[in-house]
Amino acid sequence: MKYGKSENSPPRTAVDLLTPGMIVTADVCSPEGRRLLAKGEVIKIEHLRIFKAWGIIDVMIGETVPREPEAEAGKEDQASLELTEKLAVEVFIEPRKENRFDRILRNIFLTSTLAEIKETSTETVKNRIRRRLIRCQRLSNQEFPQIAINDILSGETHLPALSSTVTRILESIENASSARAIAQILARDVGLSAKILRIVNSSFYGFPNKIDDLSRAITIIGNQQLQTIALGISVVDTLNTGFGESLDLKDFWRHSFFCAILSKCLGEFAVTGTEERLFLGGLLHDIGRLVMLRAQPKMVGAAIDMAQQQSIPLYQAEQKLWGWDHAMLAGELCRIWNFPTAITESISSHHCTNGNHLESDIVNIADSITHACTIGNSGLCQVPPANPDTWKTLALTENRVGTLIQEASIQEKLLLNILL
């Protein structure tokens, strides 16, 4: 038997020499065996980046599709790819190339950005991504004031108060009240009741028959899920005003809803049994930034400037300037609101994951994926670092993450229409 390349074998071409329009004559697979491109398919501009991201050195190619219009399209595709690569440098902080999970995040960003460019334009995408910052005045040539978390939360104008209805619901659940008793409390708040029923009857839960009675809704979904819905709705309503033009709140909640759904889905995938808590942790993970923006907008601007100038995550800039960050502020706020301890911890430590609190680690991963997808706007344009140990614990693959992103995209739009 003879080994080696025969005269009739299709040539192998280095990835750097590939151009859009070439046809692959054998399946192109990732090191993990995932098929990236099937035999006979035409190479497109986005495939070039995917090949490099997965360490593909060369592929087997045949003829190039001979169509002149494609040449002009190829130039446009190349320009889109170059822009996307430049944006990736801006939004990823010190990428660890040896970490395949970072490569997955970068690939998510590149794929979603290229798709958006095709639907809109390079200028539209470039401006949207580069303007994903809180627009507020900065401190200039001033000494930063010493300010503690308690100073922020002690001001009456800065500390939001949850509705009395939600407070009574928390108390009733803690006291193991019946579904009927909780429904009677809810009935006093028409707006909250209506939103709860809309969510329960939506595809978010997927019940086959319409539920129009609060007692039945509570009996079906359970007290834990009711608590999650009521708290989420109440906080969104409480923090949905008072920012002027400094922040697009719809974009902020888009980011939060997407992160919440991803957190819940990751919890289901990991079989943690804490999906509802994870949903609330993902939904509220950045509320500390809203409170800080309302109290000290110039200091928020200073932290954003430092993060950009030093190429560090925004939460690290906050810690350098203030000695604490928005997650720690949110945690204190949740304690004042008497939130369950597990939810408070998942919010307060979602940037400081160490493997000791799985719920925090999951919110951390969901937040990084949401930023990589550039969904909404929480006030920064960088993708925060994700804990690679959590990726391994959850056994996440690119295929699985892609499925979660598709699911979250559908559910995020649903919640946005109901809650805002």
N, C-alpha and C positions, 0 to 999 in steps of 0.2 A: 504494500500500500504506500502511495506517495503522499507526503504531507507538504503543506505550504500552499501558496497561491498558484492557481492555474492560470493559463493565458486567457481563459474565457471568464475568469472571475471579475465581477464588477470592481472598480477601483475603490480603495478606501481613501477618503479625503479628510484632512485635518479640519477641525471645526472652524478654525480661524480663516480657512480658505472657502468656506461655504458661503453661498449667496442665495437669497430668496429665489424660488423658482426651480431649484434642483429637486430631483426625485430620488427618494431613498429606495434602495433595492433590497433592504432587509430591515426588519424591525429594529428600532433604536430603543434600548432599554436602560433604565437607571441601574446603578450598582445593586439596588434592592430588588431588581427584576421588574419594576413597573414599566410598562410600555409607554414611552414618551411620544413615539411617532410610528405608525404602522407602515409596513412595506407598501410601496407604490404611492404613498402620499407626497404631496409637494411641500417642500420646506418653506415656511413663512418666517417673517422677521422675528416673531416672538419665540419661535423654536430655537433660534440661535442662542438667545439668552438662557433658555431652559437647559439646553445642552451644557452650556458652561457652568450653570449653577449646580448641575448634578455630576460634574467632572467627566463628561463625555469627551474623549480625545479626538476620535475620528469616527466617521460613519461610511457606509457603503452607498454610493450614489450612481445613478445612471445619467440619462439625458436631462437637460434643462428644458423647462417648458418654454417653447419659442414664441413668446408673444411680446411685441414691442411695448404695448401699454403697461405691461408688468414692470418694465425697466423704470418708468417714471414712478409707478407705485412703490417700487423697491426703494427709490431715493427717499420718498416720503416716509416709508416704514423705517428706513435707517435713521432719519432725523428724529422720528418719534422714539426710537430705541435709545439714541444718544441723549435725548432730553430726559427720558426715564432714568437712565443710568446716573445722570447728574443729580436728579432729584433724590435718588436712592442714597447718594453720598450725603446729602443734606439731612435726610430724615432718619438715617441709621447712625447711631453713635458707636464708634469704635467696633465695627462688626468683627466677630471672631470667625474667620473663614474656616477654621477647622471644625467648627460646631455646625452639624448638619441642621440643627433646629433654627439657627440664625439664617441658614441658607433657605430654609422653608419660608421663613418670614419675609426675606428679601424677594423670594420668588412670588409670594402672594402680592407684595407691593408692585412688583414689575408687571405681573399679569393683569391685575386690576387697573393699574394706571394706563397700560397700553390699550386695554379694552375701552377705557373712558376716553382716551384720545381719539380712538376710531369713531366713537359716538358723537364727540363734540369737536374739539380742536386742541392743538398743542398749547396755545395761549390760554385757553379757558382752564385747562388742567393745571398748567404751571401757576397761574394766578391763584387758583383755588387752594392748591397745596401750600404755596408760600404765604398765603394770607390766613392760614389756620392758626392765628395767634390772637390773644385777647388784645383788643384795641383800647388802650388806656394810657394816660400820661405816665411818664417815667420820672423817677427821682433823678435829678441831675446835680452833680457837684454838691450833694448834701450828705450829711452823716446819717446813716440809717438809724432810725429810732429803735431803742430797745423795747421790744413788745413781746409779751407772753401770750400763750393761748387764752388764759383766763381774761387778759385784757380785751381780747377780741370778743369773747363770749359774754362778758359782763355788761357790754353795752346793750341797752334795750333795743336800739335800732338795728343791731346786728344779729341778735339771737332770735331766729324764727321760732314760733311756737306752733306745735302741732295742734290740729283741731281737737276740740273736746271730745268729739265722737271717737276718734282714733284712740285717745287716752282711755276712754271707757271700754273700748273693745279690748285693748291690751289687758286691762284689769279683769275683764270678764273671762277672757281666755285663761289668764293666770289662775282665776278662781274656778276654772272648769265649769263655766256656765253652759247652759243648754243652747242648742242652735236657735231655738225660738227666742230666748232672752237676747242673744246677740243680734238677731234679726230685728228685734224691737228697738235696739240702740241704733242700728243702721237706718231704720225707717225714718228717724228724725233728721237725717242728712240726705235730702233727696238727690243732690248732685253726686255724692259718694256712692249711694245705692245704685243709681243709674249706671255709673261707670263700672261698678263691680259686675252687674248683670250683663253689660255689654261684653266684658272680658270673658265671663263664664260662658256666654253663648257664642263666642267667636271661635275661629279655628285654632286659637291658642290652646284650647282644651279639647275641642273636637267632639263634644257630646252630640249624639244623634238627634236628640229631641230638645226643643227650646225649653229653657228653664226661666220662668217668669216670677218665681216666688223665692224670696231671700232665704227663708228657712230651708227650703229644699236645696237651694244652691249651696248653703253652708254645710248641709248634711252630706251632699255629694262630694264637694271639693275638700271638706275638712277644715278644722280650725286653723291648722298651720298655714294652709294655702290662703285662707281668708286673711289671716294676719299679714301675710306677704303682700297681698293685693291692696289691702287697706292702708298699710304703711307706705307702700310705694306711691299710691295715688295721692296720699296726704302730703308727702314730702315734695313731690313734683308740684302740686298746687301751691305749697308754702313758699317754695324757692323759685317761683316762676315769674317774679317781677322785681323791679328795682335795679336794673343794670343798664338802662339806656341803650346807647349804641356800642358799649364796650364789648358786648358778647351777644352773638346770635343764639338765643336760648333754644330755639328749635334744633339748631345744629348740636348744641351741647347735649340735649336729651336724646338726639339720634345716636350719638356716641354712647351714651349711658344705656339706652335700651338695647343696643346691639351687644354691648358688653354683658348686660344682664342675661340676655338669651343665651349667649355663648357660655357664660358661667353655668347656667342651668343645664345646658346640653352636655357640657363637660362633666358635670356632676352625675348625670344619668349614665354617661359613657363609663365613668369610673365606678358606678354603683355605690355612691357614697350614702344615699338615703337622705341627703341634705339639699336636694335640688332647689327647694323654695328659699332656703336661707341664702344659697348661692345666687339666686336670681336677685334678691334684695341687695346682697353685697355688691354685685356687679352694677346694679342700678344706681347705688348711692356712693360708689367708690370715690367720686370726685366732688362731692358736695362741699367739702372743705374749701375748695378753690372758689366756689360761689360765695361762701360766707366771707372769705378773705377779700374777695373782689368787692363785695359790698362795703366792707369795713375799711380796707386800706388798698384802694386800686393802684396807687402809685408804687407801693411796695411789690405788688404782683407784677407790675411792669418791670421793675428793677430785677426781679428774679428771672423773668423771661429774657431780658437782655444778657444777664450773666450766663444763663444756660446756652444761649446762642454763641456768645463770644468765647466761652470756654469749652464748647462742645460736650456738655454734660447733661444728664437728665434734669428736667425741671425740678423734680423733687429734691435732688442733691443741691441745686442752687438755693432752693428755699431753706434747706437745712443750714447751708453756709451763712445765709443772711439772717435767719431768724432763730436758728437752733432747733427748729421743728419744721414739719412740712404739712401740706394740705391734708394728707391721710391721717396724721395724728390729730389735727384739728377736727376732722370729721368724726374720729373716734370719740373725742371728748363730747362733741355735740350729741352723738348717739347715746352716750352714757347719761347725759342730762335728760334726754328724751326717754330714758329707761328702756332702750332697745335690748333685746336678748344679747347675752354676752358673746355668743358665737358670731352673730351678725356684726357686732361692734368690732370684734377682732379681725374679721375678714376684711373690713373696710380700713381699719387703722393701720394694718400692717401689709397691705397688698403690694407695697413697693419694697418691703424689707423681708422677703421670703427666705426661710432657712430650712425648709423641710419639716418644721415642727408643727405647722398648722396647714393642713391640706386645703382648707377652704380659702385661706389667703393666697396660697400658691395657685389655686385654680383661677381666682379673680385676676391674679397677676398675669397668667397666661392669656386669659380672655381679653384683658386690656391691651396686651402687646399685639394680639391678632387684630383687634379692632383698629388700632393705630396703623398696622401694616396695610389694612384695607382702606385706610384714610376715610373711615366712616365718621361723619359728623365732625365736631370740634370741641375739645375739652380745654383748649387754650394753649396748646403747644403743637409743633409740627413734627417733633421727633418721635420715633418708635422707642418706647422705654424697653430696657433690657428684660428678657424673659429668663426665668430660672430653668436651665437645661435639665436639672434633676427632675423637675416636675414633668417635663415632656416625657422623660424615660418612665417615670412612675405611671403616667397615664397611657404609655405606649402609643403615643400619637404618631400618625403617619401623615404625609401630605394629602393623601386621598381622603382620610378621615377629616382632616381640618377643612378641606375643600367642601365636603358634605355639610359640615357644621356651619360654614360661612353661608352656603346657599339657604339653609334652613333659617338662620338668623336674619338674613336679608328679607325674607318673607314676613317673619313675625315682627321685626322692627317696624316695618311700615304699618302693620296692623295696630300695634300699640300706640304709635305716633298719632294715628287718626283718632283713637279712642281717648287718649289721655291729654292731648294738647288741643 
